[in-house]
Amino acid sequence: MSKRKEIAWLTAVLAATLIWSGGCPARKPAPPTAPAPTPPGTITTPAPTPTPPRTEGPRTQAQAWDAADDIADAVSRIDGVNKASVVVVGNVALIGLDLKAGIEGTKVEAIREKAATTAKRDPRIVNAVVETDPDAVGRIKKIAAGVRQGRPISEFFDQISEFFKRLKPTT
């Protein structure tokens, strides 16, 4: 009998809790406010529509290749750059720069900044990681070549994540 009383008691408490926590009825939205009347002869211009943030990168492998090619072409035109290798992962560009001989110090940093800015002008790109170290550039070239040969980008995630661990995106 005690077991039945416990079950009845728990059922009653559960039912009361469900009824009590059922929530309030939905509130109706406030009626829209009418815009203030404008004096006669006043010209009104509509407010510019804000551009949505660029957060979505290429969706297919072919779109990623197109984005990488576009960025590589644009970055290769920067003075001091021989060739650029680019891998696009989502909305981030991983850029390896082969610089012309004799470029050192602050010139290298200026070229890196210009390359990152150039890449971020592409609406598909939010961040860019730029590398000029010959070893790192070689690894980026191998990743780009592997993706071009049809290997899935997921095969290279370990190598790509190493770049992101060592480097911070250029803002």
Summary of the structure (lengths in Angstrom):
residues: 171
radius of gyration: 28.7
end to end distance: 71.7
largest distance: 93.6
contacts: 399
relative contact order: 0.12
helix: 46%
strand: 13%
